[in-house]
Amino acid sequence: MFSFDNHEVIRLDMEPGESMDNHTNDWRVIIYVLQGEGIINVEGTEHPLLSHQAIAVAPDVQRFLRNIGDITLKLLVNKTREVV
C-alpha cells in the first residue's frame, strides 16, 4: 500500500477463522481495525481486536493474530523501523 525508507503501511485482510503464525520482527507496529473482530496474542497474553480500535506492538515481541468473527477482519497496519 505504502512504503518509504523506514515506514510501511499495509492493509491486511483475514477471513473468518484465519490466523497468522507467531512471529517477531524489528518493526514498531500500530494495528487499526477497520472491520471485524479478532484476537492478538502478544507474548502469551491475548487482547481483543474490535472494530475502530488500535493496538501498538513494540519491535522484537512475539505476536500472532486470529480472526474470531464471522466476517473478514480488515486491518490497517502502520510499521516503522528505528533509524540506527
C-alpha positions as a Markdown table, in Angstrom:
| # | Residue | x | y | z |
|---|---|---|---|---|
| 1 | Met | 0.0 | 0.0 | 0.0 |
| 2 | Phe | 2.8 | 2.4 | 1.0 |
| 3 | Ser | 6.5 | 2.0 | 1.7 |
| 4 | Phe | 9.2 | 4.6 | 2.2 |
| 5 | Asp | 12.5 | 4.2 | 3.9 |
| 6 | Asn | 11.7 | 3.1 | 7.4 |
| 7 | His | 7.9 | 3.3 | 7.2 |
| 8 | Glu | 5.4 | 0.9 | 5.7 |
| 9 | Val | 1.6 | 1.0 | 5.7 |
| 10 | Ile | -0.3 | -2.1 | 4.6 |
| 11 | Arg | -3.9 | -3.3 | 4.6 |
| 12 | Leu | -4.3 | -6.9 | 5.9 |
| 13 | Asp | -7.5 | -8.9 | 5.3 |
| 14 | Met | -8.1 | -12.1 | 7.2 |
| 15 | Glu | -11.0 | -14.4 | 6.5 |
| 16 | Pro | -13.1 | -15.9 | 9.4 |
| 17 | Gly | -11.0 | -18.5 | 11.3 |
| 18 | Glu | -7.8 | -17.4 | 9.5 |
| 19 | Ser | -4.7 | -16.8 | 11.7 |
| 20 | Met | -1.2 | -15.5 | 11.3 |
| 21 | Asp | 1.8 | -17.5 | 12.6 |
| 22 | Asn | 3.5 | -16.5 | 15.8 |
| 23 | His | 6.4 | -14.2 | 14.8 |
| 24 | Thr | 8.7 | -11.3 | 15.7 |
| 25 | Asn | 10.2 | -8.6 | 13.6 |
| 26 | Asp | 12.1 | -5.4 | 14.1 |
| 27 | Trp | 9.2 | -3.1 | 13.3 |
| 28 | Arg | 7.2 | -1.0 | 15.7 |
| 29 | Val | 3.6 | -1.8 | 14.7 |
| 30 | Ile | 0.3 | 0.0 | 15.2 |
| 31 | Ile | -2.7 | -2.1 | 14.1 |
| 32 | Tyr | -6.0 | -0.3 | 13.5 |
| 33 | Val | -9.1 | -2.4 | 13.0 |
| 34 | Leu | -11.2 | -1.2 | 10.1 |
| 35 | Gln | -13.8 | -4.0 | 10.3 |
| 36 | Gly | -14.4 | -7.2 | 12.2 |
| 37 | Glu | -13.1 | -8.7 | 15.3 |
| 38 | Gly | -10.1 | -10.7 | 16.2 |
| 39 | Ile | -7.5 | -11.6 | 18.8 |
| 40 | Ile | -3.9 | -10.6 | 19.0 |
| 41 | Asn | -1.7 | -12.6 | 21.2 |
| 42 | Val | 1.4 | -10.6 | 22.5 |
| 43 | Glu | 3.9 | -12.7 | 24.3 |
| 44 | Gly | 1.3 | -15.1 | 25.6 |
| 45 | Thr | -1.4 | -12.6 | 26.5 |
| 46 | Glu | -4.5 | -12.3 | 24.4 |
| 47 | His | -6.0 | -8.9 | 23.6 |
| 48 | Pro | -9.3 | -8.4 | 21.7 |
| 49 | Leu | -9.2 | -6.6 | 18.4 |
| 50 | Leu | -12.5 | -4.7 | 17.8 |
| 51 | Ser | -13.7 | -2.5 | 15.0 |
| 52 | His | -12.3 | 1.0 | 15.2 |
| 53 | Gln | -9.8 | 0.1 | 17.9 |
| 54 | Ala | -6.0 | 0.4 | 17.7 |
| 55 | Ile | -3.2 | -1.5 | 19.4 |
| 56 | Ala | 0.6 | -0.9 | 19.4 |
| 57 | Val | 3.2 | -3.6 | 19.5 |
| 58 | Ala | 6.9 | -3.0 | 20.2 |
| 59 | Pro | 9.7 | -4.4 | 17.9 |
| 60 | Asp | 11.1 | -7.9 | 18.7 |
| 61 | Val | 7.9 | -9.0 | 20.6 |
| 62 | Gln | 6.3 | -12.4 | 19.9 |
| 63 | Arg | 2.8 | -12.0 | 18.5 |
| 64 | Phe | 0.1 | -13.6 | 16.3 |
| 65 | Leu | -3.3 | -12.6 | 15.1 |
| 66 | Arg | -6.5 | -14.6 | 14.6 |
| 67 | Asn | -9.9 | -13.6 | 13.1 |
| 68 | Ile | -12.6 | -14.8 | 15.5 |
| 69 | Gly | -15.5 | -13.1 | 13.8 |
| 70 | Asp | -18.0 | -14.1 | 11.1 |
| 71 | Ile | -16.7 | -11.5 | 8.6 |
| 72 | Thr | -13.4 | -10.5 | 7.0 |
| 73 | Leu | -11.1 | -8.9 | 9.6 |
| 74 | Lys | -9.7 | -5.8 | 7.9 |
| 75 | Leu | -6.7 | -4.2 | 9.4 |
| 76 | Leu | -4.6 | -1.1 | 8.6 |
| 77 | Val | -1.0 | -1.9 | 9.8 |
| 78 | Asn | 1.4 | 1.0 | 10.3 |
| 79 | Lys | 5.0 | -0.2 | 10.6 |
| 80 | Thr | 8.1 | 1.8 | 11.4 |
| 81 | Arg | 11.8 | 0.9 | 12.0 |
| 82 | Glu | 14.1 | 2.8 | 14.2 |
| 83 | Val | 16.9 | 4.6 | 12.3 |
| 84 | Val | 20.3 | 3.5 | 13.6 |
